[in-house]
Amino acid sequence: MSETQLATINNGVAQHIRQATDVAGACREIVKATAQRIGNRDYVRVEGWQSIAVAHGCVASARDVERTDEGWKCIGEVRRMDNGQTIATAEGFLGFDEDMWAKRPTYAQRAMCQTRAISRACRSAFAHVVVLIDRNLSTTPAEEVPFGGFEDAKQLNTEKYEEPSKAEIKEITAKLVEEKKTKDSEIKDMVVGFGKYKGQTVRQIARSSEGFGWLMWLMEQPMKNAPDGQPYKKDVQLRAVIKAVIDEDKKDDIPF
């Protein structure tokens, strides 16, 4: 290889590095502002990936959405705006075995499948830019991370669940009593006294995908009535806490 050819290659590499650095600076604010905290890590959402693509003069989209026996799949791709050249492709998938999505409407399942494909395609092309923005950001797209993060996902194939200590239960109960004394307060957590999650609080249960699915199932079950014909007050309070936790998770969980 001649010195001229080597110099050309080096100049090209340097140009790409400069461009990536410039894009990292331009997109840092939106990427970090829209990043999602799941478990103990921050993950880039589709808005952040798309901003990086646009800054590179590209556009990300999804195509060929198809329903299979296992779920929905489609192809995500990143194209240059100036000539339409495809620079990256990836497959997005949403499985019917996912507790978070099994009972969602079809349009929501299709949308999340496409969102995952777009984020995954952008990740294939621009993961290095995320590292330049903040080395603590994970390059795994947020839409692919299970509720609670991968730490909790490891527990899904076992029957072992961490029981809260008596001290933790006492502390939570004390807080709930204190909240009840406060005018217009809302109960933010509650210990479940039955079933496989007995002794855990609603928010502890919701940390895993399996636990979150159990809470959603519980919300669909009819409540038993007290002798006066009305549901037990404790059951009503429990449903209110579960609903609040589910509603918190549903906020912006279908990015378009």
N, C-alpha and C positions, 0 to 999 in steps of 0.2 A: 504494500500500500504506500503510495507516494505521500510526501509531506503535505501536498496540497489537498489530497483526499482526506487525510487525517485531520487537517485544520478545519475542513468543511464539516466533518462529523462533530468535532469538538465545539464548533460554533453553533451547530444545530442543537446539541445537548444543552449548552449554556443558555440558548434561547428558550428552550422548554422549561428549564429550571427557573429562569427569570419570570416567565409567564405564570408558572405555578405559584411562585412567591407573590406575584402581583395579585393573582386571583385570591389567594389565601387572605391577603390584606383587605381586599375589597369585599369579600364575602364573610369575613370573620364575625361581624356583628349579627347578621341574619342567621348564620349557621348556629352560633352559640345561643342566640335568643330563642330559636325554635327547637333546639336539641331537647330530647326527652329523657328525664331521669328514670331509669328502670333498675330496680335493685340498687346496686352500689355504683352504677356507671351511667354516663351520659351517651346517648345514641343520636345520630343525625337522622332527622325526619326527611320526608320527601321534599319539603320546601327548601331545606338546606342543600340537598343534592341538586335540585333543579337550579338554584341560584348559582352554584358552582358551574353547572353545564352552560348556563346562559353567559356567564362571565368568560367562558372559553369560546363563545360564539357557536354554541350548540343548543339543540333542543332535544328533550327526552320525551318519549311517548311509549304507549303500549299497543299491541295489535294481537289479532288471532286469539281472542278470548274463547276458551273451550271448556265445556263441562265434561268431566270424566267420572268414572265410578268412585274415585277417591276424593275428588274435589274439583276446584277450578284451576286452570292453568292458562298462561298467555306469555307472549314474548315482549320484553322491554328492549328498547333500543335508543341509542344516542346518535343523533345525526348532526353534521355540520350545517349551519344555516346558509352558508354561501354557496355550497355545491350539492347539498343533500347526501353527502357521503356518510355511510354508517361507520362509526368508529368503535362501537361496542354494542353487544347484545347480551341478554340474560333472560332466564325463565323465572316467571313469578308463579307461585303456587299457594293455594289456600285449601287446606284439607278439611273434609267434613268431620274428621275426628278431633278438631280443635274446639275445646270447650267454649272458648270465647266467641266462636263464630258459627257453631253448629245450628243455633236457633235464630240467627240474624236473617233479615230478608235477603232475597236473592240479589237485589241490586247492590246491597252493602257487601256481600261476599264477592261479587264481580269487581266492585270498585277496589276493594282491598287487594285482590289478586293483581289488578293492574298497577296499583300503587307500589306493591312489593316488586313487581317487574321493573318499574321505572327506577326505583331506588337501587335495585340490584345492578341494573345496567350502568347507572351513574357511578356506583361503587367500583365496578370493574374498570372504569375509565379514570376516575378521579380520587381514588382512595388516598393517594399520596398528598393531595391538597388538604384533606382533613387532618392528616398528621402535621402538616405545616401550620394549620390554624391552631390546633391545640393537641399535643401528644396524648392528653388524657381522654380525648374523645374516641369512642370506639368506631371503627369503620364498618361494623355490622349495621345494616339499616335498622332503624328503630322498629319498623313495621314487622320485622321478622323475629323480634325478641318476645319470648313468652311473658305473660303477666308475672311480675315479680323478678324477672331476670333469669339468667341461666343457672344461677345458684339454686333457686327454688325448683327449676325444671329437673334437676338431678334427683329430686325426691319423688317425682311423679310415679316412678316404677316401684316404689316401696310402700309398705303399709306403716312406716314409722313416721310419727308426727311429733314435733317438739311440744311437750306439755308445758304450759306456763307454770312458774312456781307459785306457791301459796302466797308469797309476798307480792308477786306481780298482780295476782287476782285481787288481793286485798287493796293494793294501790289503785287499780282501775275502778274497783267498786267505790272506794272513797271519793274518787274524782267524779263519778257519776252522781253520787249523793250530793256533792258540792254543787254540781251543775243544776241539779233539780231545785236547789235553794235559790238559784239565781233567776231573776225575772227574765222571761222570754228566752231562756237558754234552750239549746238543743243537745240531746244526748249524742255524742260522737262515736261511742263504742260500747260494746256490751258483751258479757261473757255468755257463751252458748252452753246451756245446761243439759243437752241431750245429743244423741247420735255419735258418729265416729269422731266428731270434733269437740266433744264435750270437754269443757274446761278452757277452751281457747276463745279469744275474743273474735268478733266479726272481722276486724282488720287483720288479725293474725291469720285467720283462715283465708282471707282474700289474697294473701301474698303469693299463693301458688295457683296455677291454672286450674288444677283439680278442685281445690278449695273454692275458688271463685265460681266454678261451674256448679258446685253443690249449693252455694248460696243462691244462684239464679234458679236452681231447681226448687229450693225451699220456698222462694217467693211465689211459685206457682201452686203450691199446696194450700188447700183450704185450712183456715184456722179453726180450732175447736172453741166452742162457746162455753162460757161459765154458766153456773146455775141461773143467772139472771137473763140468759139468752144472748148476751153480748160476748165478743171475744175477750179473752183474758188480757188485762192491761199490759202484762209483761210481754205477751206475744205481739201485741200491737207495737210496743216500743222496739222490740227486736226487728220487726219488719221495717220499721222506719229507719233504723240504723243500716240494715242491709240495703235498702233502697238508696240511701244517701251514698253508700260506698260504691254501689253499682253505677249510680248517676255520675259520680266523680270520674269513674273509669271511662264512661261513654263519651265524656267531653272531648271532642276533636279526635276520636279514635278512628275516624274514617277520612283521612286527608285525601283531597282530590287534586 
